[in-house]
Amino acid sequence: EGDAIIGKGDPLKDYKNLISTRVAVEQIVDDNIIKDNVNKISSAARDVIWALLFDDSTDVNASQKKAADLLEEYRNDACFYQPWPYNEWIVKVRDELLKRQMLEFWREQIVKNQLGPCWHRDSDLFDADDEPPLEFYAHAGCCAPFAASVKARALNKSSSFEESPLSESERKICNEAALAGDFEAKINIESALADYQNLIKRYVLTTVLVPDEVQKSNIAKVSKVARETIWKLLFEGTPAQAEFDKAAELLQEYKSDAGFYGPWEYNEWIVKLRDELLQRNMLDFWGQKIVAMELGPCCVRDSEFFECEDEVPLEFYKKAGFKAPFDPTKDD
């Protein structure tokens, strides 16, 4: 039916019109024709989104809004009709955004609205054992909004959970210990992240149903040791870069879990950690780790315990001349 034309004036309207008249039609149309139409419309959508984002524009905000609206609509359709070209192309979009330092669009649109590659959670064309696209979002201090979910963790083949599965007898012993709440939570300074992940794997990600109160208590026990270990790594003796890196790794993992299991204790404690860092003038760690990696209080950006109307913790980051990466006044 000729070329698929999407203009820059009202691209979302043009795109929806093309889909409704050439793809989602009521009459019976040959599959190959529909497929060809999807290809043409998708290609036109990709071209106009790229142009709106990266070609010179007199009204950047308006162009980015149009691009974001069309991108979301196109991704929804791609998940249904044809996710693979989208998945390949969106990586190029991400790389171009990061190269041009368009971090607000990256964080507020791509990451926040989960516009990365389609996967099994939003497309029936993928299997449940396919890896979620965690790596796609792990740029410019961001992580996937769904990174905290146990399912995503369990599917992440690079995690220690997959690399060293428990034997059947070990799993049975750990399940019993978790049910009784009777286990030692120990984290060594040298292997802090691995030890923490191991505790979560053994006594939280059980293969039996643990009563809620016991589960909460088990999580609290592991979380307490994680907080103590982070504090030791940062503030005991004369920490070197290796200790700072270990502390940041563990803190990021702990925050991710807190966002999933319950953020309140983390949110209270991270304020004390911030104040101690600032009091000791540890501004490199504050700026490069806490601020850049958004390790402040959990909020709607990284936890389903919050609603969209809940405030994001902008004030937490407004210390020592820094602002949150997602602060709308960051570049003012």
ABEGO torsion letter per residue (X at the ends): XEBBBBBAABAAAAAAAAAAAAABBABBBBAAAAAAAAAAAAAAAAAAAAAAAABBBABAAAAAAAAAAAAAAAAAAAAAABAAAAAAAAAAAAAAAAAAGBAAAAAAAAAAAGABBBBAAABAABBAABBBBAAAABBGGBBBAAAABAAAAAABAABAAAABBBBAAAAAAAAAAAAAGBBBBBBBAAAAAAAAAAAAAAAABBABBBBAAAAAAAAAAAAAAAAAAAAAAAABEBBBAAAAAAAAAAAAAAAAAAAAAEAAAAAAAAAAAAAAAAAAGBAAAAAAAAAAAGABBBBAAABAABBAABBBBAAAABBGGBBBAABAAAAX
